[in-house]
């Protein structure tokens, strides 16, 4: 799990440690075109050294990095960006909508349909708000490779209500948008607990199946919140409902309710309230 590996020709994944998280790592991607494109830069602390073994596998060094793309502004995905920029002169690319989360502005703000090219590689920006307002995925059409960050969360990670988003409505709409793409390889931002495995790379038919399961998981959360209705402890009550849902059979409702989980449930409550007054 800690060794970098190829996921497509010229494209490797690497892991940046994130000791405080339940998944323990953030997935970084490095792709070699004309120079190197890094997609998600991990935590600030171990960078740019944490990327070294991945670059070595590509026959490159930090000085070859030309572009640092981030799927969203959370600091486990943007934390290393400025160190990489300083070490290489690379430009940083992400949505200006996530500037506040990142704590700095991108050199190049990106929006839907933008393309970042490097040699034969073309990374197309697909806006996928929901996890955060500025979440995007990067799609390489020749490789049919989708780098999704936290825009695709499956049924979550082991022993945690999995999915974290600022808006369930937007997250589900974004998953529908991704389902229209032809995808051979899908890389997510943290290892996911899915079908008895714990992995960050999905291939072939798994890609669309993971997207469908991600949608079903978010829909189950929405339905659980709707079923609970007004309640003195709505978070705990919704989690108890969810624990009976087959899609969350890895989830233990006895675990402490984390802040992320509460935020996800609150987003559904807000969306439901919005629906009620319309
Ligand atoms: Zn995130």
Boltz pocket constraint, residues with backbone or C-beta under 6 A from the ligand:
constraints:
  - pocket:
      binder: B
      contacts: [[A, 72], [A, 74], [A, 131], [A, 150]]
      max_distance: 6.0
